[in-house]
Amino acid sequence: MIKKVTYLLLFFLTVQTSLAQDSLSQLLKRYNTKNIPYISVQELAMPKTNYKILDAREPNEYQVSHLNNAIFVGYKDFKIETVLNEIPNKKDTIVVYCSLGIRSEAISKK
């Protein structure tokens, strides 16, 4: 009887977990409009790229790790004035990143 209960519990946990979690591509499809161009990590890391990099994560995420020379702009408390002060040249190419791409797309639109 205990084996059957254990198997049933494992079955329900497995089914619930698989139904509750979306894959990354499904999340991005659901939340991103792709109105903002995407670049690859390889393109960002290429020599002679002079992108201004904005970090659209929260302060605790930025403090733990961030890309070299990334400018913290946050997400919840984002202020466009921060970007205008840090990057006054409107011709500069800007790359915005976060952990998945959902927050960075929202900040890019702003």
PDB file as gemmi writes it, atoms N, CA and C in Angstrom:
CRYST1    1.000    1.000    1.000  90.00  90.00  90.00 P 1                      
ATOM      1  N   MET A   1       0.834  -1.201   0.000  1.00  0.00           N  
ATOM      2  CA  MET A   1       0.000   0.000   0.000  1.00  0.00           C  
ATOM      3  C   MET A   1       0.872   1.255   0.000  1.00  0.00           C  
ATOM      4  N   ILE A   2       1.941   1.246   0.777  1.00  0.00           N  
ATOM      5  CA  ILE A   2       2.831   2.408   0.837  1.00  0.00           C  
ATOM      6  C   ILE A   2       3.490   2.651  -0.516  1.00  0.00           C  
ATOM      7  N   LYS A   3       3.868   1.568  -1.220  1.00  0.00           N  
ATOM      8  CA  LYS A   3       4.470   1.714  -2.545  1.00  0.00           C  
ATOM      9  C   LYS A   3       3.492   2.391  -3.508  1.00  0.00           C  
ATOM     10  N   LYS A   4       2.216   1.973  -3.471  1.00  0.00           N  
ATOM     11  CA  LYS A   4       1.216   2.555  -4.366  1.00  0.00           C  
ATOM     12  C   LYS A   4       1.022   4.035  -4.067  1.00  0.00           C  
ATOM     13  N   VAL A   5       0.967   4.387  -2.802  1.00  0.00           N  
ATOM     14  CA  VAL A   5       0.793   5.788  -2.412  1.00  0.00           C  
ATOM     15  C   VAL A   5       2.006   6.598  -2.857  1.00  0.00           C  
ATOM     16  N   THR A   6       3.193   6.049  -2.656  1.00  0.00           N  
ATOM     17  CA  THR A   6       4.418   6.732  -3.065  1.00  0.00           C  
ATOM     18  C   THR A   6       4.443   6.945  -4.570  1.00  0.00           C  
ATOM     19  N   TYR A   7       4.114   5.920  -5.337  1.00  0.00           N  
ATOM     20  CA  TYR A   7       4.091   6.038  -6.794  1.00  0.00           C  
ATOM     21  C   TYR A   7       3.045   7.059  -7.243  1.00  0.00           C  
ATOM     22  N   LEU A   8       1.861   7.024  -6.621  1.00  0.00           N  
ATOM     23  CA  LEU A   8       0.825   7.991  -6.970  1.00  0.00           C  
ATOM     24  C   LEU A   8       1.267   9.407  -6.640  1.00  0.00           C  
ATOM     25  N   LEU A   9       1.882   9.580  -5.487  1.00  0.00           N  
ATOM     26  CA  LEU A   9       2.368  10.894  -5.087  1.00  0.00           C  
ATOM     27  C   LEU A   9       3.427  11.388  -6.070  1.00  0.00           C  
ATOM     28  N   LEU A  10       4.369  10.537  -6.425  1.00  0.00           N  
ATOM     29  CA  LEU A  10       5.393  10.906  -7.389  1.00  0.00           C  
ATOM     30  C   LEU A  10       4.784  11.230  -8.750  1.00  0.00           C  
ATOM     31  N   PHE A  11       3.793  10.436  -9.148  1.00  0.00           N  
ATOM     32  CA  PHE A  11       3.119  10.677 -10.421  1.00  0.00           C  
ATOM     33  C   PHE A  11       2.454  12.054 -10.424  1.00  0.00           C  
ATOM     34  N   PHE A  12       1.698  12.354  -9.369  1.00  0.00           N  
ATOM     35  CA  PHE A  12       0.998  13.641  -9.311  1.00  0.00           C  
ATOM     36  C   PHE A  12       1.981  14.806  -9.227  1.00  0.00           C  
ATOM     37  N   LEU A  13       3.042  14.638  -8.472  1.00  0.00           N  
ATOM     38  CA  LEU A  13       4.056  15.694  -8.401  1.00  0.00           C  
ATOM     39  C   LEU A  13       4.715  15.931  -9.757  1.00  0.00           C  
ATOM     40  N   THR A  14       5.003  14.857 -10.458  1.00  0.00           N  
ATOM     41  CA  THR A  14       5.614  14.967 -11.782  1.00  0.00           C  
ATOM     42  C   THR A  14       4.669  15.647 -12.757  1.00  0.00           C  
ATOM     43  N   VAL A  15       3.416  15.236 -12.763  1.00  0.00           N  
ATOM     44  CA  VAL A  15       2.427  15.833 -13.673  1.00  0.00           C  
ATOM     45  C   VAL A  15       2.227  17.305 -13.330  1.00  0.00           C  
ATOM     46  N   GLN A  16       2.072  17.617 -12.057  1.00  0.00           N  
ATOM     47  CA  GLN A  16       1.846  18.991 -11.635  1.00  0.00           C  
ATOM     48  C   GLN A  16       3.038  19.863 -11.999  1.00  0.00           C  
ATOM     49  N   THR A  17       4.242  19.389 -11.749  1.00  0.00           N  
ATOM     50  CA  THR A  17       5.439  20.148 -12.061  1.00  0.00           C  
ATOM     51  C   THR A  17       5.571  20.381 -13.551  1.00  0.00           C  
ATOM     52  N   SER A  18       5.332  19.370 -14.345  1.00  0.00           N  
ATOM     53  CA  SER A  18       5.480  19.525 -15.793  1.00  0.00           C  
ATOM     54  C   SER A  18       4.405  20.442 -16.366  1.00  0.00           C  
ATOM     55  N   LEU A  19       3.215  20.448 -15.789  1.00  0.00           N  
ATOM     56  CA  LEU A  19       2.167  21.333 -16.272  1.00  0.00           C  
ATOM     57  C   LEU A  19       2.359  22.764 -15.783  1.00  0.00           C  
ATOM     58  N   ALA A  20       2.922  22.932 -14.616  1.00  0.00           N  
ATOM     59  CA  ALA A  20       3.070  24.260 -14.027  1.00  0.00           C  
ATOM     60  C   ALA A  20       4.240  25.037 -14.608  1.00  0.00           C  
ATOM     61  N   GLN A  21       5.248  24.379 -15.109  1.00  0.00           N  
ATOM     62  CA  GLN A  21       6.431  25.067 -15.597  1.00  0.00           C  
ATOM     63  C   GLN A  21       6.403  25.187 -17.109  1.00  0.00           C  
ATOM     64  N   ASP A  22       6.623  26.401 -17.570  1.00  0.00           N  
ATOM     65  CA  ASP A  22       6.752  26.633 -18.997  1.00  0.00           C  
ATOM     66  C   ASP A  22       8.225  26.553 -19.361  1.00  0.00           C  
ATOM     67  N   SER A  23       8.491  26.146 -20.566  1.00  0.00           N  
ATOM     68  CA  SER A  23       9.868  26.187 -21.025  1.00  0.00           C  
ATOM     69  C   SER A  23      10.225  27.638 -21.303  1.00  0.00           C  
ATOM     70  N   LEU A  24      11.504  27.923 -21.381  1.00  0.00           N  
ATOM     71  CA  LEU A  24      11.961  29.285 -21.631  1.00  0.00           C  
ATOM     72  C   LEU A  24      11.390  29.817 -22.934  1.00  0.00           C  
ATOM     73  N   SER A  25      11.398  29.012 -23.971  1.00  0.00           N  
ATOM     74  CA  SER A  25      10.878  29.488 -25.257  1.00  0.00           C  
ATOM     75  C   SER A  25       9.388  29.809 -25.174  1.00  0.00           C  
ATOM     76  N   GLN A  26       8.637  29.027 -24.395  1.00  0.00           N  
ATOM     77  CA  GLN A  26       7.207  29.308 -24.230  1.00  0.00           C  
ATOM     78  C   GLN A  26       6.998  30.612 -23.467  1.00  0.00           C  
ATOM     79  N   LEU A  27       7.815  30.844 -22.434  1.00  0.00           N  
ATOM     80  CA  LEU A  27       7.716  32.098 -21.681  1.00  0.00           C  
ATOM     81  C   LEU A  27       8.011  33.290 -22.575  1.00  0.00           C  
ATOM     82  N   LEU A  28       9.086  33.188 -23.359  1.00  0.00           N  
ATOM     83  CA  LEU A  28       9.452  34.290 -24.237  1.00  0.00           C  
ATOM     84  C   LEU A  28       8.384  34.524 -25.301  1.00  0.00           C  
ATOM     85  N   LYS A  29       7.807  33.457 -25.819  1.00  0.00           N  
ATOM     86  CA  LYS A  29       6.728  33.603 -26.803  1.00  0.00           C  
ATOM     87  C   LYS A  29       5.537  34.326 -26.191  1.00  0.00           C  
ATOM     88  N   ARG A  30       5.234  33.975 -24.955  1.00  0.00           N  
ATOM     89  CA  ARG A  30       4.061  34.533 -24.291  1.00  0.00           C  
ATOM     90  C   ARG A  30       4.259  36.007 -23.938  1.00  0.00           C  
ATOM     91  N   TYR A  31       5.445  36.375 -23.456  1.00  0.00           N  
ATOM     92  CA  TYR A  31       5.642  37.712 -22.907  1.00  0.00           C  
ATOM     93  C   TYR A  31       6.396  38.677 -23.816  1.00  0.00           C  
ATOM     94  N   ASN A  32       7.132  38.207 -24.785  1.00  0.00           N  
ATOM     95  CA  ASN A  32       7.908  39.094 -25.641  1.00  0.00           C  
ATOM     96  C   ASN A  32       7.212  39.298 -26.981  1.00  0.00           C  
ATOM     97  N   THR A  33       7.279  40.520 -27.469  1.00  0.00           N  
ATOM     98  CA  THR A  33       6.649  40.849 -28.745  1.00  0.00           C  
ATOM     99  C   THR A  33       7.639  40.766 -29.899  1.00  0.00           C  
ATOM    100  N   LYS A  34       8.912  40.742 -29.583  1.00  0.00           N  
ATOM    101  CA  LYS A  34       9.999  40.739 -30.580  1.00  0.00           C  
ATOM    102  C   LYS A  34       9.990  41.998 -31.440  1.00  0.00           C  
ATOM    103  N   ASN A  35       9.444  43.093 -30.892  1.00  0.00           N  
ATOM    104  CA  ASN A  35       9.497  44.384 -31.570  1.00  0.00           C  
ATOM    105  C   ASN A  35      10.871  45.023 -31.428  1.00  0.00           C  
ATOM    106  N   ILE A  36      11.666  44.488 -30.531  1.00  0.00           N  
ATOM    107  CA  ILE A  36      13.021  44.970 -30.291  1.00  0.00           C  
ATOM    108  C   ILE A  36      13.970  43.942 -30.892  1.00  0.00           C  
ATOM    109  N   PRO A  37      14.964  44.366 -31.667  1.00  0.00           N  
ATOM    110  CA  PRO A  37      15.899  43.382 -32.244  1.00  0.00           C  
ATOM    111  C   PRO A  37      16.711  42.670 -31.158  1.00  0.00           C  
ATOM    112  N   TYR A  38      16.957  41.407 -31.368  1.00  0.00           N  
ATOM    113  CA  TYR A  38      17.758  40.603 -30.453  1.00  0.00           C  
ATOM    114  C   TYR A  38      19.139  40.400 -31.054  1.00  0.00           C  
ATOM    115  N   ILE A  39      20.144  40.310 -30.180  1.00  0.00           N  
ATOM    116  CA  ILE A  39      21.481  39.942 -30.630  1.00  0.00           C  
ATOM    117  C   ILE A  39      21.946  38.756 -29.804  1.00  0.00           C  
ATOM    118  N   SER A  40      22.923  38.054 -30.311  1.00  0.00           N  
ATOM    119  CA  SER A  40      23.442  36.892 -29.589  1.00  0.00           C  
ATOM    120  C   SER A  40      24.546  37.332 -28.637  1.00  0.00           C  
ATOM    121  N   VAL A  41      24.850  36.470 -27.708  1.00  0.00           N  
ATOM    122  CA  VAL A  41      25.961  36.707 -26.788  1.00  0.00           C  
ATOM    123  C   VAL A  41      27.263  36.824 -27.586  1.00  0.00           C  
ATOM    124  N   GLN A  42      27.391  35.993 -28.607  1.00  0.00           N  
ATOM    125  CA  GLN A  42      28.598  36.021 -29.437  1.00  0.00           C  
ATOM    126  C   GLN A  42      28.757  37.379 -30.123  1.00  0.00           C  
ATOM    127  N   GLU A  43      27.664  37.926 -30.616  1.00  0.00           N  
ATOM    128  CA  GLU A  43      27.735  39.233 -31.266  1.00  0.00           C  
ATOM    129  C   GLU A  43      28.120  40.318 -30.271  1.00  0.00           C  
ATOM    130  N   LEU A  44      27.560  40.244 -29.083  1.00  0.00           N  
ATOM    131  CA  LEU A  44      27.884  41.225 -28.045  1.00  0.00           C  
ATOM    132  C   LEU A  44      29.356  41.147 -27.653  1.00  0.00           C  
ATOM    133  N   ALA A  45      29.916  39.952 -27.656  1.00  0.00           N  
ATOM    134  CA  ALA A  45      31.306  39.744 -27.224  1.00  0.00           C  
ATOM    135  C   ALA A  45      32.324  39.991 -28.327  1.00  0.00           C  
ATOM    136  N   MET A  46      31.870  40.269 -29.534  1.00  0.00           N  
ATOM    137  CA  MET A  46      32.812  40.464 -30.644  1.00  0.00           C  
ATOM    138  C   MET A  46      33.699  41.681 -30.391  1.00  0.00           C  
ATOM    139  N   PRO A  47      34.962  41.569 -30.779  1.00  0.00           N  
ATOM    140  CA  PRO A  47      35.848  42.727 -30.640  1.00  0.00           C  
ATOM    141  C   PRO A  47      35.321  43.899 -31.471  1.00  0.00           C  
ATOM    142  N   LYS A  48      35.670  45.059 -31.042  1.00  0.00           N  
ATOM    143  CA  LYS A  48      35.329  46.312 -31.744  1.00  0.00           C  
ATOM    144  C   LYS A  48      33.845  46.665 -31.690  1.00  0.00           C  
ATOM    145  N   THR A  49      33.057  45.955 -30.888  1.00  0.00           N  
ATOM    146  CA  THR A  49      31.686  46.403 -30.685  1.00  0.00           C  
ATOM    147  C   THR A  49      31.723  47.429 -29.568  1.00  0.00           C  
ATOM    148  N   ASN A  50      31.066  48.509 -29.784  1.00  0.00           N  
ATOM    149  CA  ASN A  50      31.101  49.595 -28.809  1.00  0.00           C  
ATOM    150  C   ASN A  50      29.703  49.870 -28.282  1.00  0.00           C  
ATOM    151  N   TYR A  51      29.031  48.822 -27.848  1.00  0.00           N  
ATOM    152  CA  TYR A  51      27.678  48.955 -27.347  1.00  0.00           C  
ATOM    153  C   TYR A  51      27.692  49.516 -25.928  1.00  0.00           C  
ATOM    154  N   LYS A  52      26.667  50.280 -25.620  1.00  0.00           N  
ATOM    155  CA  LYS A  52      26.412  50.691 -24.243  1.00  0.00           C  
ATOM    156  C   LYS A  52      25.471  49.633 -23.681  1.00  0.00           C  
ATOM    157  N   ILE A  53      25.839  49.049 -22.558  1.00  0.00           N  
ATOM    158  CA  ILE A  53      25.093  47.913 -22.012  1.00  0.00           C  
ATOM    159  C   ILE A  53      24.319  48.348 -20.772  1.00  0.00           C  
ATOM    160  N   LEU A  54      23.005  48.113 -20.806  1.00  0.00           N  
ATOM    161  CA  LEU A  54      22.142  48.433 -19.679  1.00  0.00           C  
ATOM    162  C   LEU A  54      21.653  47.144 -19.037  1.00  0.00           C  
ATOM    163  N   ASP A  55      21.708  47.101 -17.713  1.00  0.00           N  
ATOM    164  CA  ASP A  55      21.267  45.938 -16.947  1.00  0.00           C  
ATOM    165  C   ASP A  55      19.880  46.238 -16.390  1.00  0.00           C  
ATOM    166  N   ALA A  56      18.865  45.505 -16.861  1.00  0.00           N  
ATOM    167  CA  ALA A  56      17.477  45.734 -16.468  1.00  0.00           C  
ATOM    168  C   ALA A  56      17.015  44.787 -15.370  1.00  0.00           C  
ATOM    169  N   ARG A  57      17.960  44.290 -14.593  1.00  0.00           N  
ATOM    170  CA  ARG A  57      17.587  43.405 -13.483  1.00  0.00           C  
ATOM    171  C   ARG A  57      17.451  44.241 -12.211  1.00  0.00           C  
ATOM    172  N   GLU A  58      17.129  43.590 -11.132  1.00  0.00           N  
ATOM    173  CA  GLU A  58      16.973  44.276  -9.852  1.00  0.00           C  
ATOM    174  C   GLU A  58      18.340  44.470  -9.177  1.00  0.00           C  
ATOM    175  N   PRO A  59      18.432  45.408  -8.230  1.00  0.00           N  
ATOM    176  CA  PRO A  59      19.733  45.721  -7.608  1.00  0.00           C  
ATOM    177  C   PRO A  59      20.464  44.515  -7.029  1.00  0.00           C  
ATOM    178  N   ASN A  60      19.745  43.617  -6.359  1.00  0.00           N  
ATOM    179  CA  ASN A  60      20.420  42.451  -5.771  1.00  0.00           C  
ATOM    180  C   ASN A  60      21.003  41.543  -6.852  1.00  0.00           C  
ATOM    181  N   GLU A  61      20.349  41.430  -7.995  1.00  0.00           N  
ATOM    182  CA  GLU A  61      20.882  40.624  -9.101  1.00  0.00           C  
ATOM    183  C   GLU A  61      22.136  41.284  -9.669  1.00  0.00           C  
ATOM    184  N   TYR A  62      22.080  42.594  -9.828  1.00  0.00           N  
ATOM    185  CA  TYR A  62      23.220  43.338 -10.372  1.00  0.00           C  
ATOM    186  C   TYR A  62      24.433  43.222  -9.437  1.00  0.00           C  
ATOM    187  N   GLN A  63      24.182  43.308  -8.137  1.00  0.00           N  
ATOM    188  CA  GLN A  63      25.278  43.229  -7.164  1.00  0.00           C  
ATOM    189  C   GLN A  63      25.953  41.866  -7.174  1.00  0.00           C  
ATOM    190  N   VAL A  64      25.189  40.823  -7.406  1.00  0.00           N  
ATOM    191  CA  VAL A  64      25.758  39.472  -7.442  1.00  0.00           C  
ATOM    192  C   VAL A  64      26.640  39.288  -8.670  1.00  0.00           C  
ATOM    193  N   SER A  65      26.147  39.730  -9.821  1.00  0.00           N  
ATOM    194  CA  SER A  65      26.925  39.603 -11.054  1.00  0.00           C  
ATOM    195  C   SER A  65      26.341  40.521 -12.114  1.00  0.00           C  
ATOM    196  N   HIS A  66      27.209  41.035 -12.950  1.00  0.00           N  
ATOM    197  CA  HIS A  66      26.770  41.830 -14.096  1.00  0.00           C  
ATOM    198  C   HIS A  66      27.887  41.865 -15.135  1.00  0.00           C  
ATOM    199  N   LEU A  67      27.522  42.199 -16.354  1.00  0.00           N  
ATOM    200  CA  LEU A  67      28.505  42.294 -17.425  1.00  0.00           C  
ATOM    201  C   LEU A  67      29.435  43.482 -17.180  1.00  0.00           C  
ATOM    202  N   ASN A  68      30.673  43.342 -17.624  1.00  0.00           N  
ATOM    203  CA  ASN A  68      31.628  44.446 -17.488  1.00  0.00           C  
ATOM    204  C   ASN A  68      31.058  45.703 -18.138  1.00  0.00           C  
ATOM    205  N   ASN A  69      31.214  46.801 -17.457  1.00  0.00           N  
ATOM    206  CA  ASN A  69      30.781  48.119 -17.933  1.00  0.00           C  
ATOM    207  C   ASN A  69      29.270  48.266 -18.088  1.00  0.00           C  
ATOM    208  N   ALA A  70      28.493  47.329 -17.576  1.00  0.00           N  
ATOM    209  CA  ALA A  70      27.034  47.447 -17.654  1.00  0.00           C  
ATOM    210  C   ALA A  70      26.564  48.550 -16.711  1.00  0.00           C  
ATOM    211  N   ILE A  71      25.621  49.309 -17.193  1.00  0.00           N  
ATOM    212  CA  ILE A  71      25.028  50.385 -16.407  1.00  0.00           C  
ATOM    213  C   ILE A  71      23.731  49.862 -15.800  1.00  0.00           C  
ATOM    214  N   PHE A  72      23.625  49.936 -14.489  1.00  0.00           N  
ATOM    215  CA  PHE A  72      22.414  49.468 -13.818  1.00  0.00           C  
ATOM    216  C   PHE A  72      21.278  50.461 -14.070  1.00  0.00           C  
ATOM    217  N   VAL A  73      20.149  49.961 -14.592  1.00  0.00           N  
ATOM    218  CA  VAL A  73      18.958  50.795 -14.769  1.00  0.00           C  
ATOM    219  C   VAL A  73      17.747  50.203 -14.056  1.00  0.00           C  
ATOM    220  N   GLY A  74      17.841  48.935 -13.665  1.00  0.00           N  
ATOM    221  CA  GLY A  74      16.756  48.293 -12.940  1.00  0.00           C  
ATOM    222  C   GLY A  74      15.529  48.047 -13.791  1.00  0.00           C  
ATOM    223  N   TYR A  75      14.504  47.563 -13.125  1.00  0.00           N  
ATOM    224  CA  TYR A  75      13.248  47.272 -13.809  1.00  0.00           C  
ATOM    225  C   TYR A  75      12.072  47.931 -13.089  1.00  0.00           C  
ATOM    226  N   LYS A  76      11.863  47.561 -11.846  1.00  0.00           N  
ATOM    227  CA  LYS A  76      10.726  48.112 -11.095  1.00  0.00           C  
ATOM    228  C   LYS A  76      10.842  49.622 -10.926  1.00  0.00           C  
ATOM    229  N   ASP A  77      12.046  50.099 -10.663  1.00  0.00           N  
ATOM    230  CA  ASP A  77      12.257  51.525 -10.421  1.00  0.00           C  
ATOM    231  C   ASP A  77      12.973  52.204 -11.584  1.00  0.00           C  
ATOM    232  N   PHE A  78      12.786  51.692 -12.803  1.00  0.00           N  
ATOM    233  CA  PHE A  78      13.454  52.249 -13.980  1.00  0.00           C  
ATOM    234  C   PHE A  78      13.054  53.703 -14.200  1.00  0.00           C  
ATOM    235  N   LYS A  79      14.070  54.523 -14.489  1.00  0.00           N  
ATOM    236  CA  LYS A  79      13.839  55.924 -14.818  1.00  0.00           C  
ATOM    237  C   LYS A  79      14.626  56.240 -16.081  1.00  0.00           C  
ATOM    238  N   ILE A  80      13.943  56.747 -17.092  1.00  0.00           N  
ATOM    239  CA  ILE A  80      14.589  57.062 -18.358  1.00  0.00           C  
ATOM    240  C   ILE A  80      15.691  58.103 -18.171  1.00  0.00           C  
ATOM    241  N   GLU A  81      15.564  58.940 -17.151  1.00  0.00           N  
ATOM    242  CA  GLU A  81      16.581  59.962 -16.881  1.00  0.00           C  
ATOM    243  C   GLU A  81      17.952  59.341 -16.617  1.00  0.00           C  
ATOM    244  N   THR A  82      17.951  58.152 -16.004  1.00  0.00           N  
ATOM    245  CA  THR A  82      19.210  57.448 -15.755  1.00  0.00           C  
ATOM    246  C   THR A  82      19.926  57.169 -17.070  1.00  0.00           C  
ATOM    247  N   VAL A  83      19.182  56.707 -18.053  1.00  0.00           N  
ATOM    248  CA  VAL A  83      19.765  56.392 -19.359  1.00  0.00           C  
ATOM    249  C   VAL A  83      20.235  57.675 -20.033  1.00  0.00           C  
ATOM    250  N   LEU A  84      19.424  58.716 -19.999  1.00  0.00           N  
ATOM    251  CA  LEU A  84      19.790  59.980 -20.639  1.00  0.00           C  
ATOM    252  C   LEU A  84      21.037  60.593 -20.010  1.00  0.00           C  
ATOM    253  N   ASN A  85      21.175  60.438 -18.703  1.00  0.00           N  
ATOM    254  CA  ASN A  85      22.364  60.969 -18.023  1.00  0.00           C  
ATOM    255  C   ASN A  85      23.606  60.146 -18.333  1.00  0.00           C  
ATOM    256  N   GLU A  86      23.454  58.827 -18.385  1.00  0.00           N  
ATOM    257  CA  GLU A  86      24.594  57.933 -18.606  1.00  0.00           C  
ATOM    258  C   GLU A  86      25.002  57.851 -20.076  1.00  0.00           C  
ATOM    259  N   ILE A  87      24.018  57.993 -20.967  1.00  0.00           N  
ATOM    260  CA  ILE A  87      24.284  57.857 -22.403  1.00  0.00           C  
ATOM    261  C   ILE A  87      23.670  59.067 -23.125  1.00  0.00           C  
ATOM    262  N   PRO A  88      24.354  60.210 -23.074  1.00  0.00           N  
ATOM    263  CA  PRO A  88      23.776  61.410 -23.696  1.00  0.00           C  
ATOM    264  C   PRO A  88      23.769  61.377 -25.228  1.00  0.00           C  
ATOM    265  N   ASN A  89      24.672  60.590 -25.829  1.00  0.00           N  
ATOM    266  CA  ASN A  89      24.749  60.529 -27.281  1.00  0.00           C  
ATOM    267  C   ASN A  89      23.663  59.597 -27.817  1.00  0.00           C  
ATOM    268  N   LYS A  90      22.682  60.153 -28.497  1.00  0.00           N  
ATOM    269  CA  LYS A  90      21.545  59.361 -28.994  1.00  0.00           C  
ATOM    270  C   LYS A  90      21.923  58.437 -30.143  1.00  0.00           C  
ATOM    271  N   LYS A  91      23.123  58.584 -30.659  1.00  0.00           N  
ATOM    272  CA  LYS A  91      23.563  57.706 -31.751  1.00  0.00           C  
ATOM    273  C   LYS A  91      24.260  56.447 -31.238  1.00  0.00           C  
ATOM    274  N   ASP A  92      24.516  56.383 -29.939  1.00  0.00           N  
ATOM    275  CA  ASP A  92      25.136  55.185 -29.362  1.00  0.00           C  
ATOM    276  C   ASP A  92      24.189  53.993 -29.498  1.00  0.00           C  
ATOM    277  N   THR A  93      24.766  52.836 -29.748  1.00  0.00           N  
ATOM    278  CA  THR A  93      23.977  51.601 -29.803  1.00  0.00           C  
ATOM    279  C   THR A  93      23.859  51.052 -28.390  1.00  0.00           C  
ATOM    280  N   ILE A  94      22.643  50.767 -27.998  1.00  0.00           N  
ATOM    281  CA  ILE A  94      22.368  50.313 -26.631  1.00  0.00           C  
ATOM    282  C   ILE A  94      21.907  48.871 -26.662  1.00  0.00           C  
ATOM    283  N   VAL A  95      22.450  48.075 -25.746  1.00  0.00           N  
ATOM    284  CA  VAL A  95      22.007  46.701 -25.527  1.00  0.00           C  
ATOM    285  C   VAL A  95      21.468  46.623 -24.111  1.00  0.00           C  
ATOM    286  N   VAL A  96      20.253  46.120 -23.974  1.00  0.00           N  
ATOM    287  CA  VAL A  96      19.637  45.961 -22.658  1.00  0.00           C  
ATOM    288  C   VAL A  96      19.521  44.472 -22.386  1.00  0.00           C  
ATOM    289  N   TYR A  97      19.918  44.070 -21.187  1.00  0.00           N  
ATOM    290  CA  TYR A  97      19.812  42.644 -20.850  1.00  0.00           C  
ATOM    291  C   TYR A  97      19.237  42.450 -19.464  1.00  0.00           C  
ATOM    292  N   CYS A  98      18.707  41.241 -19.261  1.00  0.00           N  
ATOM    293  CA  CYS A  98      18.242  40.772 -17.954  1.00  0.00           C  
ATOM    294  C   CYS A  98      18.517  39.287 -17.923  1.00  0.00           C  
ATOM    295  N   SER A  99      17.857  38.545 -17.068  1.00  0.00           N  
ATOM    296  CA  SER A  99      18.159  37.122 -16.979  1.00  0.00           C  
ATOM    297  C   SER A  99      17.468  36.294 -18.058  1.00  0.00           C  
ATOM    298  N   LEU A 100      16.268  36.670 -18.477  1.00  0.00           N  
ATOM    299  CA  LEU A 100      15.538  35.885 -19.476  1.00  0.00           C  
ATOM    300  C   LEU A 100      15.289  36.630 -20.785  1.00  0.00           C  
ATOM    301  N   GLY A 101      15.111  37.923 -20.711  1.00  0.00           N  
ATOM    302  CA  GLY A 101      14.800  38.699 -21.899  1.00  0.00           C  
ATOM    303  C   GLY A 101      13.442  39.369 -21.826  1.00  0.00           C  
ATOM    304  N   ILE A 102      12.689  39.101 -20.789  1.00  0.00           N  
ATOM    305  CA  ILE A 102      11.353  39.678 -20.659  1.00  0.00           C  
ATOM    306  C   ILE A 102      11.445  41.107 -20.130  1.00  0.00           C  
ATOM    307  N   ARG A 103      12.160  41.313 -19.050  1.00  0.00           N  
ATOM    308  CA  ARG A 103      12.308  42.654 -18.492  1.00  0.00           C  
ATOM    309  C   ARG A 103      13.096  43.562 -19.429  1.00  0.00           C  
ATOM    310  N   SER A 104      14.136  43.013 -20.046  1.00  0.00           N  
ATOM    311  CA  SER A 104      14.955  43.848 -20.929  1.00  0.00           C  
ATOM    312  C   SER A 104      14.166  44.325 -22.140  1.00  0.00           C  
ATOM    313  N   GLU A 105      13.268  43.505 -22.650  1.00  0.00           N  
ATOM    314  CA  GLU A 105      12.445  43.964 -23.774  1.00  0.00           C  
ATOM    315  C   GLU A 105      11.528  45.105 -23.329  1.00  0.00           C  
ATOM    316  N   ALA A 106      10.942  44.982 -22.157  1.00  0.00           N  
ATOM    317  CA  ALA A 106      10.055  46.031 -21.653  1.00  0.00           C  
ATOM    318  C   ALA A 106      10.825  47.347 -21.453  1.00  0.00           C  
ATOM    319  N   ILE A 107      12.015  47.256 -20.896  1.00  0.00           N  
ATOM    320  CA  ILE A 107      12.832  48.463 -20.680  1.00  0.00           C  
ATOM    321  C   ILE A 107      13.284  49.023 -22.025  1.00  0.00           C  
ATOM    322  N   SER A 108      13.628  48.170 -22.972  1.00  0.00           N  
ATOM    323  CA  SER A 108      14.049  48.639 -24.302  1.00  0.00           C  
ATOM    324  C   SER A 108      12.960  49.456 -24.972  1.00  0.00           C  
ATOM    325  N   LYS A 109      11.725  49.057 -24.814  1.00  0.00           N  
ATOM    326  CA  LYS A 109      10.616  49.793 -25.409  1.00  0.00           C  
ATOM    327  C   LYS A 109      10.492  51.201 -24.815  1.00  0.00           C  
ATOM    328  N   LYS A 110      10.778  51.294 -23.519  1.00  0.00           N  
ATOM    329  CA  LYS A 110      10.699  52.601 -22.864  1.00  0.00           C  
ATOM    330  C   LYS A 110      11.788  53.509 -23.375  1.00  0.00           C  
TER     331      LYS A 110                                                      
END                                                                             
